[in-house]
Amino acid sequence: MDQGVAAVLGASVGVVGALGAATLTYIATRKQAVDQGLVDFKKSLRAERREAYLAFIQAVEGLHPVLVALGWHGDITAAESPLSRTEQISTLRSLVRDLYRLQAQIDLVGPTEVERAAVEVWGRIADLRSVLEREQAPTHDSSRPAGADEILDSLEDARSAFSVTARRALETPF
């Protein structure tokens, strides 16, 4: 073999090897950048979910004075004076409106199971408001109207299901 041909072949192999190494380096670097972007996105989404879920749970806590007034959480302490029926309905109206807004945030950050659980909580609170609004004139403000016990039971179940579903969504790796 001629020295010139050997030199050209040697240089060609070197160029092909260098191009191959450069291509593999580019692909690996690109994949690493995409992977890092995905990790950052997942962290950001998890933080957004946590904020949305926490805001929803905290808003639902606004239900406590109504539950106390309805005698659902045991005896009323001296520090807690029960709400009148009008105040109960007003509190529930405001809560339904606030939860509807927060539910939209949960709908955006997902997942679907958590959004469904939020809708269930919102729906039970709206049902409770409807039952209290339908009652004409309560004989006693702390009495529970017919049908309220079933709604309160299902509301407790829905609140618990939301918490479990939200926790599962935050704990599950993507």
DODRENLO-393633 format. One record per residue: x, y, z of N, C-alpha, C in turn. Coordinates in pm, whole numbers, plus 50000, padded with zeros to 5 digits. Example, Ala and Ser with C-alpha at 12.3 -4.5 7.8 and 13.67 -1.06 7.14 Angstrom:
DODRENLO-393633
PT | 51319 | 49431 | 50780 | 51230 | 49550 | 50780 | 51320 | 49670 | 50780
PT | 51285 | 49775 | 50708 | 51367 | 49894 | 50714 | 51290 | 50003 | 50787
This chain:
DODRENLO-393633
PT | 50085 | 49885 | 50000 | 50000 | 50000 | 50000 | 50091 | 50123 | 50000
PT | 50052 | 50214 | 49930 | 50126 | 50338 | 49912 | 50113 | 50423 | 50039
PT | 50215 | 50496 | 50073 | 50215 | 50578 | 50194 | 50109 | 50687 | 50188
PT | 50085 | 50742 | 50074 | 49984 | 50847 | 50058 | 49844 | 50795 | 50085
PT | 49816 | 50674 | 50033 | 49684 | 50614 | 50054 | 49666 | 50581 | 50202
PT | 49771 | 50530 | 50265 | 49766 | 50497 | 50407 | 49741 | 50622 | 50489
PT | 49805 | 50731 | 50453 | 49787 | 50856 | 50526 | 49644 | 50907 | 50511
PT | 49591 | 50899 | 50387 | 49454 | 50945 | 50363 | 49355 | 50858 | 50439
PT | 49375 | 50725 | 50436 | 49287 | 50635 | 50509 | 49295 | 50660 | 50659
PT | 49414 | 50679 | 50709 | 49433 | 50708 | 50852 | 49364 | 50837 | 50891
PT | 49377 | 50940 | 50810 | 49313 | 51068 | 50838 | 49161 | 51054 | 50829
PT | 49114 | 50977 | 50732 | 48969 | 50956 | 50716 | 48910 | 50886 | 50837
PT | 48979 | 50782 | 50885 | 48933 | 50710 | 51003 | 48932 | 50804 | 51123
PT | 49033 | 50888 | 51136 | 49039 | 50984 | 51245 | 48926 | 51085 | 51238
PT | 48895 | 51135 | 51118 | 48785 | 51231 | 51101 | 48651 | 51166 | 51134
PT | 48630 | 51044 | 51082 | 48504 | 50973 | 51109 | 48491 | 50946 | 51259
PT | 48599 | 50907 | 51323 | 48597 | 50882 | 51467 | 48566 | 51010 | 51545
PT | 48629 | 51120 | 51504 | 48605 | 51247 | 51572 | 48460 | 51292 | 51553
PT | 48407 | 51277 | 51431 | 48268 | 51313 | 51405 | 48172 | 51226 | 51485
PT | 48202 | 51098 | 51492 | 48119 | 51006 | 51570 | 48120 | 51043 | 51717
PT | 48238 | 51072 | 51771 | 48249 | 51111 | 51912 | 48176 | 51243 | 51937
PT | 48189 | 51337 | 51846 | 48120 | 51466 | 51860 | 47969 | 51448 | 51856
PT | 47921 | 51362 | 51768 | 47778 | 51336 | 51757 | 47724 | 51272 | 51885
PT | 47797 | 51172 | 51934 | 47755 | 51106 | 52058 | 47757 | 51203 | 52176
PT | 47857 | 51289 | 52182 | 47865 | 51389 | 52288 | 47747 | 51486 | 52280
PT | 47713 | 51529 | 52157 | 47600 | 51619 | 52137 | 47470 | 51552 | 52182
PT | 47449 | 51429 | 52143 | 47327 | 51356 | 52178 | 47318 | 51339 | 52330
PT | 47428 | 51302 | 52393 | 47427 | 51283 | 52538 | 47401 | 51415 | 52611
PT | 47463 | 51522 | 52564 | 47444 | 51653 | 52626 | 47299 | 51699 | 52609
PT | 47247 | 51679 | 52490 | 47108 | 51718 | 52462 | 47012 | 51639 | 52549
PT | 47032 | 51509 | 52561 | 46947 | 51425 | 52645 | 46956 | 51468 | 52791
PT | 47074 | 51500 | 52837 | 47092 | 51545 | 52975 | 47015 | 51676 | 52998
PT | 47020 | 51767 | 52903 | 46948 | 51894 | 52915 | 46797 | 51871 | 52917
PT | 46749 | 51781 | 52831 | 46606 | 51749 | 52828 | 46565 | 51683 | 52958
PT | 46645 | 51589 | 53006 | 46615 | 51522 | 53133 | 46611 | 51621 | 53249
PT | 46708 | 51713 | 53252 | 46711 | 51814 | 53359 | 46589 | 51905 | 53350
PT | 46550 | 51942 | 53230 | 46430 | 52023 | 53211 | 46306 | 51952 | 53260
PT | 46297 | 51822 | 53235 | 46184 | 51742 | 53281 | 46182 | 51734 | 53434
PT | 46297 | 51715 | 53495 | 46306 | 51711 | 53641 | 46262 | 51845 | 53700
PT | 46308 | 51954 | 53642 | 46270 | 52087 | 53690 | 46119 | 52110 | 53674
PT | 46064 | 52067 | 53562 | 45920 | 52081 | 53538 | 45841 | 52002 | 53642
PT | 45883 | 51881 | 53670 | 45812 | 51797 | 53767 | 45818 | 51857 | 53907
PT | 45933 | 51913 | 53944 | 45944 | 51979 | 54074 | 45851 | 52099 | 54082
PT | 45847 | 52176 | 53976 | 45761 | 52294 | 53971 | 45614 | 52254 | 53978
PT | 45576 | 52151 | 53903 | 45437 | 52105 | 53904 | 45400 | 52052 | 54042
PT | 45489 | 51978 | 54105 | 45461 | 51925 | 54239 | 45440 | 52040 | 54338
PT | 45522 | 52145 | 54327 | 45506 | 52261 | 54416 | 45373 | 52331 | 54390
PT | 45336 | 52347 | 54263 | 45208 | 52409 | 54230 | 45091 | 52325 | 54282
PT | 45102 | 52194 | 54267 | 44997 | 52106 | 54318 | 44984 | 52120 | 54469
PT | 45096 | 52117 | 54537 | 45094 | 52128 | 54683 | 45025 | 52257 | 54726
PT | 45061 | 52367 | 54662 | 44999 | 52496 | 54696 | 44848 | 52495 | 54670
PT | 44807 | 52441 | 54557 | 44665 | 52438 | 54522 | 44588 | 52348 | 54619
PT | 44642 | 52230 | 54649 | 44575 | 52137 | 54740 | 44565 | 52197 | 54880
PT | 44673 | 52258 | 54926 | 44675 | 52317 | 55059 | 44574 | 52432 | 55068
PT | 44568 | 52516 | 54967 | 44472 | 52627 | 54966 | 44329 | 52573 | 54972
PT | 44302 | 52465 | 54901 | 44168 | 52405 | 54901 | 44135 | 52351 | 55041
PT | 44229 | 52278 | 55099 | 44206 | 52221 | 55232 | 44185 | 52332 | 55335
PT | 44265 | 52437 | 55328 | 44250 | 52547 | 55421 | 44117 | 52618 | 55403
PT | 44072 | 52632 | 55280 | 43942 | 52695 | 55255 | 43829 | 52610 | 55313
PT | 43840 | 52479 | 55300 | 43737 | 52391 | 55355 | 43727 | 52405 | 55507
PT | 43837 | 52441 | 55569 | 43835 | 52462 | 55714 | 43739 | 52574 | 55754
PT | 43705 | 52662 | 55659 | 43606 | 52766 | 55685 | 43468 | 52710 | 55715
PT | 43450 | 52581 | 55692 | 43325 | 52513 | 55721 | 43307 | 52488 | 55870
PT | 43413 | 52491 | 55947 | 43408 | 52455 | 56089 | 43301 | 52531 | 56167
PT | 43290 | 52664 | 56156 | 43186 | 52733 | 56234 | 43044 | 52685 | 56201
PT | 43020 | 52648 | 56077 | 42888 | 52597 | 56039 | 42866 | 52460 | 56104
PT | 42969 | 52376 | 56102 | 42957 | 52244 | 56164 | 42931 | 52256 | 56313
PT | 42999 | 52350 | 56377 | 42977 | 52374 | 56520 | 42834 | 52419 | 56544
PT | 42786 | 52514 | 56462 | 42649 | 52565 | 56477 | 42545 | 52455 | 56457
PT | 42577 | 52361 | 56370 | 42485 | 52250 | 56346 | 42501 | 52139 | 56450
PT | 42595 | 52157 | 56543 | 42616 | 52057 | 56647 | 42685 | 51932 | 56595
PT | 42756 | 51946 | 56484 | 42819 | 51828 | 56423 | 42948 | 51789 | 56491
PT | 43019 | 51883 | 56549 | 43147 | 51853 | 56613 | 43139 | 51863 | 56765
PT | 43036 | 51810 | 56820 | 43026 | 51804 | 56965 | 42980 | 51935 | 57027
PT | 43013 | 51949 | 57155 | 42969 | 52066 | 57230 | 43040 | 52192 | 57184
PT | 42970 | 52301 | 57198 | 43026 | 52431 | 57162 | 43102 | 52483 | 57284
PT | 43227 | 52520 | 57264 | 43305 | 52574 | 57376 | 43264 | 52719 | 57400
PT | 43307 | 52772 | 57513 | 43271 | 52909 | 57549 | 43323 | 53009 | 57447
PT | 43434 | 52977 | 57382 | 43494 | 53069 | 57286 | 43419 | 53070 | 57153
PT | 43338 | 52969 | 57130 | 43268 | 52958 | 57003 | 43120 | 52982 | 57023
PT | 43071 | 53089 | 56965 | 42926 | 53110 | 56969 | 42871 | 53063 | 56836
PT | 42762 | 52989 | 56840 | 42711 | 52933 | 56715 | 42658 | 53042 | 56622
PT | 42672 | 53015 | 56494 | 42620 | 53106 | 56392 | 42470 | 53090 | 56382
PT | 42403 | 53197 | 56350 | 42260 | 53187 | 56321 | 42244 | 53115 | 56188
PT | 42121 | 53075 | 56157 | 42098 | 53006 | 56031 | 42134 | 53096 | 55912
PT | 42103 | 53224 | 55922 | 42138 | 53319 | 55816 | 42289 | 53327 | 55799
PT | 42363 | 53329 | 55909 | 42509 | 53334 | 55903 | 42565 | 53203 | 55848
PT | 42503 | 53093 | 55882 | 42546 | 52964 | 55829 | 42534 | 52963 | 55676
PT | 42419 | 53007 | 55627 | 42396 | 53009 | 55483 | 42493 | 53105 | 55415
PT | 42514 | 53221 | 55475 | 42607 | 53318 | 55418 | 42749 | 53262 | 55412
PT | 42791 | 53194 | 55518 | 42923 | 53132 | 55523 | 42935 | 53025 | 55414
PT | 42832 | 52945 | 55399 | 42834 | 52839 | 55298 | 42834 | 52897 | 55156
PT | 42759 | 53003 | 55133 | 42761 | 53067 | 55001 | 42901 | 53115 | 54965
PT | 42963 | 53181 | 55059 | 43099 | 53232 | 55037 | 43197 | 53117 | 55015
PT | 43182 | 53013 | 55095 | 43270 | 52897 | 55085 | 43254 | 52826 | 54951
PT | 43131 | 52811 | 54906 | 43106 | 52747 | 54775 | 43172 | 52827 | 54664
PT | 43162 | 52959 | 54672 | 43223 | 53046 | 54570 | 43376 | 53033 | 54573
PT | 43434 | 53037 | 54693 | 43580 | 53026 | 54707 | 43632 | 52890 | 54660
PT | 43561 | 52785 | 54697 | 43604 | 52650 | 54658 | 43592 | 52629 | 54508
PT | 43493 | 52691 | 54447 | 43480 | 52681 | 54301 | 43602 | 52740 | 54233
PT | 43648 | 52854 | 54283 | 43768 | 52919 | 54227 | 43891 | 52831 | 54250
PT | 43906 | 52778 | 54370 | 44022 | 52693 | 54400 | 44017 | 52562 | 54323
PT | 43898 | 52514 | 54299 | 43881 | 52390 | 54223 | 43932 | 52408 | 54080
PT | 43917 | 52527 | 54026 | 43969 | 52555 | 53891 | 44121 | 52545 | 53889
PT | 44186 | 52589 | 53996 | 44332 | 52576 | 54004 | 44371 | 52429 | 54010
PT | 44298 | 52351 | 54087 | 44328 | 52208 | 54098 | 44305 | 52140 | 53963
PT | 44204 | 52186 | 53892 | 44178 | 52130 | 53759 | 44297 | 52153 | 53666
PT | 44363 | 52266 | 53680 | 44479 | 52296 | 53594 | 44603 | 52213 | 53630
PT | 44626 | 52192 | 53759 | 44749 | 52122 | 53799 | 44729 | 51971 | 53810
PT | 44601 | 51927 | 53819 | 44571 | 51785 | 53817 | 44624 | 51708 | 53936
PT | 44625 | 51581 | 53925 | 44568 | 51496 | 53821 | 44416 | 51488 | 53833
PT | 44354 | 51420 | 53742 | 44209 | 51413 | 53732 | 44145 | 51359 | 53860
PT | 44208 | 51262 | 53925 | 44151 | 51203 | 54046 | 44137 | 51307 | 54157
PT | 44235 | 51394 | 54170 | 44229 | 51497 | 54273 | 44122 | 51600 | 54237
PT | 44113 | 51635 | 54111 | 44012 | 51731 | 54067 | 43872 | 51675 | 54095
PT | 43851 | 51548 | 54068 | 43721 | 51486 | 54097 | 43690 | 51488 | 54247
PT | 43791 | 51461 | 54328 | 43772 | 51464 | 54474 | 43738 | 51605 | 54521
PT | 43800 | 51706 | 54461 | 43769 | 51845 | 54497 | 43626 | 51880 | 54458
PT | 43583 | 51835 | 54342 | 43445 | 51860 | 54297 | 43347 | 51794 | 54394
PT | 43381 | 51677 | 54442 | 43294 | 51606 | 54536 | 43279 | 51686 | 54666
PT | 43388 | 51739 | 54720 | 43381 | 51821 | 54841 | 43295 | 51945 | 54815
PT | 43325 | 52013 | 54706 | 43249 | 52133 | 54670 | 43100 | 52101 | 54657
PT | 43069 | 51990 | 54593 | 42930 | 51951 | 54574 | 42856 | 51923 | 54703
PT | 42924 | 51856 | 54798 | 42859 | 51827 | 54926 | 42833 | 51957 | 55004
PT | 42926 | 52052 | 54997 | 42906 | 52180 | 55066 | 42792 | 52257 | 55000
PT | 42786 | 52253 | 54868 | 42675 | 52318 | 54796 | 42542 | 52252 | 54833
PT | 42543 | 52119 | 54848 | 42421 | 52047 | 54889 | 42378 | 52091 | 55029
PT | 42473 | 52104 | 55120 | 42442 | 52147 | 55256 | 42382 | 52288 | 55253
PT | 42439 | 52375 | 55174 | 42384 | 52511 | 55161 | 42240 | 52505 | 55110
PT | 42215 | 52423 | 55011 | 42080 | 52411 | 54955 | 41980 | 52361 | 55059
PT | 42021 | 52263 | 55138 | 41932 | 52209 | 55241 | 41900 | 52317 | 55344
PT | 42000 | 52393 | 55385 | 41976 | 52499 | 55484 | 41890 | 52610 | 55425
PT | 41909 | 52641 | 55297 | 41829 | 52746 | 55232 | 41683 | 52703 | 55217
PT | 41660 | 52575 | 55192 | 41523 | 52525 | 55173 | 41443 | 52524 | 55302
PT | 41513 | 52508 | 55413 | 41443 | 52503 | 55541 | 41377 | 52638 | 55566
PT | 41251 | 52637 | 55592 | 41177 | 52763 | 55606 | 41219 | 52839 | 55732
PT | 41177 | 52795 | 55845 | 41207 | 52864 | 55971 | 41246 | 52760 | 56073
PT | 41374 | 52749 | 56103 | 41415 | 52649 | 56201 | 41359 | 52681 | 56338
PT | 41323 | 52578 | 56410 | 41271 | 52599 | 56545 | 41384 | 52639 | 56638
PT | 41505 | 52597 | 56606 | 41622 | 52630 | 56686 | 41740 | 52637 | 56591
PT | 41821 | 52740 | 56600 | 41930 | 52761 | 56503 | 42029 | 52646 | 56497
PT | 42049 | 52574 | 56606 | 42149 | 52467 | 56603 | 42089 | 52334 | 56560
PT | 41958 | 52333 | 56530 | 41898 | 52207 | 56484 | 41943 | 52179 | 56341
PT | 41947 | 52051 | 56309 | 41985 | 52014 | 56173 | 41859 | 51981 | 56094
PT | 41847 | 52039 | 55977 | 41730 | 52008 | 55895 | 41736 | 51865 | 55843
PT | 41621 | 51817 | 55799 | 41614 | 51682 | 55745 | 41708 | 51670 | 55625
PT | 41781 | 51562 | 55621 | 41873 | 51538 | 55512 | 42014 | 51589 | 55537
PT | 42031 | 51674 | 55638 | 42163 | 51731 | 55664 | 42261 | 51626 | 55715
PT | 42213 | 51532 | 55796 | 42303 | 51431 | 55852 | 42369 | 51348 | 55741
PT | 42291 | 51309 | 55642 | 42346 | 51230 | 55532 | 42449 | 51312 | 55453
PT | 42417 | 51439 | 55431 | 42510 | 51525 | 55358 | 42637 | 51545 | 55439
PT | 42623 | 51566 | 55569 | 42741 | 51586 | 55654 | 42828 | 51460 | 55658
PT | 42765 | 51344 | 55662 | 42842 | 51219 | 55656 | 42918 | 51208 | 55524
PT | 42849 | 51235 | 55413 | 42915 | 51225 | 55283 | 43021 | 51334 | 55266
PT | 43000 | 51449 | 55328 | 43100 | 51556 | 55325 | 43227 | 51513 | 55397
PT | 43212 | 51452 | 55512 | 43330 | 51402 | 55585 | 43405 | 51298 | 55501
PT | 43332 | 51210 | 55437 | 43394 | 51110 | 55350 | 43467 | 51177 | 55233
PT | 43403 | 51279 | 55173 | 43463 | 51349 | 55059 | 43588 | 51424 | 55101
PT | 43586 | 51487 | 55217 | 43704 | 51559 | 55267 | 43820 | 51462 | 55288
PT | 43790 | 51350 | 55347 | 43893 | 51248 | 55371 | 43947 | 51195 | 55238
PT | 43858 | 51168 | 55144 | 43901 | 51117 | 55013 | 43987 | 51220 | 54941
PT | 43952 | 51347 | 54951 | 44035 | 51450 | 54887 | 44175 | 51449 | 54946
PT | 44184 | 51445 | 55078 | 44317 | 51446 | 55143 | 44401 | 51327 | 55101
PT | 44340 | 51210 | 55099 | 44412 | 51088 | 55061 | 44456 | 51095 | 54915
PT | 44367 | 51138 | 54829 | 44398 | 51146 | 54686 | 44507 | 51251 | 54659
PT | 44497 | 51364 | 54727 | 44599 | 51470 | 54710 | 44735 | 51422 | 54759
PT | 44737 | 51356 | 54875 | 44863 | 51305 | 54929 | 44924 | 51203 | 54834
PT | 44841 | 51117 | 54781 | 44889 | 51014 | 54687 | 44948 | 51080 | 54561
PT | 44883 | 51185 | 54513 | 44932 | 51256 | 54395 | 45067 | 51322 | 54421
PT | 45086 | 51372 | 54542 | 45213 | 51437 | 54575 | 45325 | 51334 | 54600
PT | 45289 | 51218 | 54648 | 45388 | 51115 | 54680 | 45428 | 51032 | 54559
PT | 45341 | 51027 | 54460 | 45366 | 50941 | 54343 | 45471 | 51003 | 54254
PT | 45578 | 50930 | 54223 | 45674 | 50983 | 54127 | 45611 | 50988 | 53989
PT | 45654 | 51082 | 53911 | 45596 | 51103 | 53778 | 45636 | 50990 | 53685
